[in-house]
Amino acid sequence: MDLYHKSKRIAAAQIKGSERKVARLNEKVDNNTQRISENKITLGKIEEVQNSNKVFRFSDGQASTEKEVNGEMVKITTTTFARDEDGTYVINNTGSLANKSHELTHGAQIVEGLVDVQSGSTQVSSIKSGKVGDLEHEAYRANYGIDGDLGFGNTVEPVCGLDDPNFNDAVDKGKAQGGNQ
């Protein structure tokens, strides 16, 4: 092969390589644009929680509350939300910034009236519309906005216990995986 044909092939390969690089950069731009959009939504959720008349407190460890069971106060610990007997909502404030944005999104969902937690419990007392999975989907979008990852991907439902209708009862009784009394 002569020099002309070699240089033509090299140029074609360089163009293909540049096209792939441009495509990858465009994907990064799209991804970052989506993340910025999600972060703006999360900032709005934080503002909703701050301006709410509901009382929230942050837990430095797992969210926990005490509940009377058979006349005795039992400590309930969970990695998600809890609510004290006096009605104060407890937000888990551990983990990554992405996890914090996730849990704050749930706080905003409470403020918006989409979901509520029984006093002295980790038990969801009402869901206005949709399913718990819909609320989790919104919260995991907040994760994505922070770290570009959805956290659990397609395993969200089994990991979060969303496929187990008795999950919240088990948490309240301290029997769920990771729960303790």
N, C-alpha and C positions, 0 to 999 in steps of 0.2 A: 504494500500500500504506500502510495506516495505521500509526501508531506501535506499536500493540499487536502487529501481525504482524511488524514490523521487529524489535522487541525480542525476540520469540519466536524468530525466526531467528538473531539474534545470540546468544542464550542457547544454542540448539542447537549453533551453531558452536563456541562456547566449550566446551561439554561435550565435543564431538568432539575438539577440540584438547587438552583435559585428558586424555581417554582415551588419546590417542596419546602424550602426555607420560608418563602413568603406565605405559603399555606399554613405552616406551623405558627408563624407570627400572627396571622389573621385569627387562628384558633385561640391564641393567647389573648389577643385584643378582645375577642368575643367573650371569652371566659371572664376576663377582668371587668368588662362592662357589666356582665350579669352579676358578678360579685359586688360591684359598687352599688348596683340597684338594690340588691338584697341588704347591704349594709345601711342604705338610706331607710329602708323599711324598718330595720332593727332599731335605728336611731329614733324613729317615730314610736316604736313600741316602748322603748325606754322612757320617752317623754310621757306616754300614756300612763305607765306605772307611776312615774314621779308625780303626775298631776291628779292621780286618782284619790278618791276619798277612802279607798280600802287601805288597810294597814298591812304592810309587808315587812318582813325582817329577813336578813340574810344569814345563812348558817355557814360557818367556816368549815364544817365537816359535812357529813351527810345531813340532809334535812331530817329533823326529828320533832316529834311532839309527844305529849303525854295524853293518854286516854284512859278513862275509867273502864275497867273490865272486871266484872264480878266484885265491885266494891273496892278494887285496888287500882292504883295508878300504874299504868304500864307504859314504858317508853317505846315508841314506835320509831324506827329509823328506816329511812329509804334514801335512795340516791336521786329522787325526783322531788315532788312537791309534798308538802304536808300543811296542815292547818291546826293551829293551837285551839284549845277549848274556847279561848276568848275571841276567836275569829281571825286572829292574825295569820296571814299566809306566810309560810316559810319557804324561801327559795334556796336551793342548794347553790352555794357560791364557790364550789371547788372545781378543780379541773382546769381545762384550757379556756382561753377567752371564747373559743367557739362554743364550748359547753355552757358558759355563762350566758352567751347570747341566746342559746337554745332555751334555757330555763327562764330567762327574762321574757322571751316570746310567750311562754306559757302564762307568765304573770299578766301580760297584756291581754291574753285570751280570757283570763278571769275578769279583768277590768271591762272588756268588751261584752261580757256576759255569755261568751261562747261555751264556757265550762265553769264548774265550781267544784270545790272540795268541801266535804263535810267538816264541821268544826271538830277538833280533836281527832283528826283522821288523816289518812292518805287516800281515802276513798273518794273517787269522783262522785259527786252527788247529782250532777245534771250536765247534760251536753245539749246545747240549744239546737244544733243541727249537725248533720253528718255523723261521723264516727270519730273515735279517739285517733284512729290512723290519720284522719284529715288534719287534726290538730298537730300531730307529730310531724306530718309532712311539712307544715308551715314552720315548725320549730327547727327541723333539720335544714331547711333552706337558710335559716340564720347561721347554722354551722357552716354551710357552704360559703356564705358571704365572707366569713372570717378566714377560713383556712383552705377554701377551694375543694373541700372534700365533704361528702355527705355523712361521714362518720362510719355508719354501718352498712351503707349501700343497700343491697337487696335483703339483708338480714335484719333490718330494723324491726319488723314485726316479731320474729321469735326472740330477739335479744331484749326488746322492751316488754315482752309479755303480752303484746297486743293480740296474739292469737289464742291467749288463754283467758276465757271469760271469768275465771276465778282469781286472776292475778291480784287485783286490788284487795280482795278479801284476804288472800294469803299474805300480802304485805301488812295489812292491818293486824293480822294475828302473828306476825313475825315469822312466818313460815316460808316466805318466798325466797328464792335464791338471792343471797346478799342481804336479806332482811334479818334483823335480830331484835330481841326485846330489851 
